[in-house]
Amino acid sequence: MITVTETAAMTAWSTARPGRIGFVPTMGFLHSGHVSLMQRLRPEVDRLVVSIFVNPLQFGPNEDLDRYPRDPEGDAAKCRAAGVDALFVPTDFYPSDFSTGVSVARLTEGLCGAKRPGHFDGVTTVVARLFGVTRCHVACFGEKDYQQLAVVRRMVRDLALPVEIVGAPLIRDHDGLALSSRNKYLTADDRPRALSLHHALFAMRDAREAGQTDVPALLALGRSVLQADREDYLQIVDADSLEPLQTVDRPARALVAAFVGQTRLIDNVAL
Ligand code: PAF
């Protein structure tokens, strides 16, 4: 595995090699969820590229950009073990006069888009540039960030970008907590309230499987289980359009975002 720190060198590496390039974009502090994305692509590509870049464009002014967890050596070891060919850790990612933004409308209006203004513009802008820089043919994103996956798919479709998008299942810790780099912020005292996010979602899913289709009733059930310090949202939406539903009469997704202490957690489940 080579580590590439210059953006032009990353493009040169990709263009000098034949074959299909798979790409997993990350912000580092890698966990088994990230590794599962690498494992998903490894068998079907000739070269596997992973990026680690904490993208300032997708953080709001009061968010955790300055303290986002980092573990460069551990990350490199995990990538090497997963069979990554090139680890892209850019030090010069955006030109000093960078002037372009990529923005997906509608799909970004609700859920995290409503609570984190500008967040998805930052995500689509960095992902579009990463696709250009790495010249990847296929890229893998986790369903943990369900709205992000939908937004990236829409960007690729709308701009006819030559990149196949693969979604991979959310990975949970032994106790059910959705894996996230931000779980590092949680104390032992926080853990039960953090676990209540997936307990709430699974209670809703079980009720749906038992025949309940009324969304207000399902949300009331979820809220009776959720013990976070502050709910950002708890919603049931159409699995494709992300439009809120009143009745679960088609493929749907239940999604939650909530704060435990200062830590914002997200989780989701198929209904
Ligand atoms: O999901 C993430 O870690 C980030 O949003 C991504 C896709 C790497 C873009 O910065």
Residues whose N, C-alpha, C, O or C-beta is under 5 A from the ligand:
A	BS01	PAF	P25 T26 M27 F53 N55 V123 V126
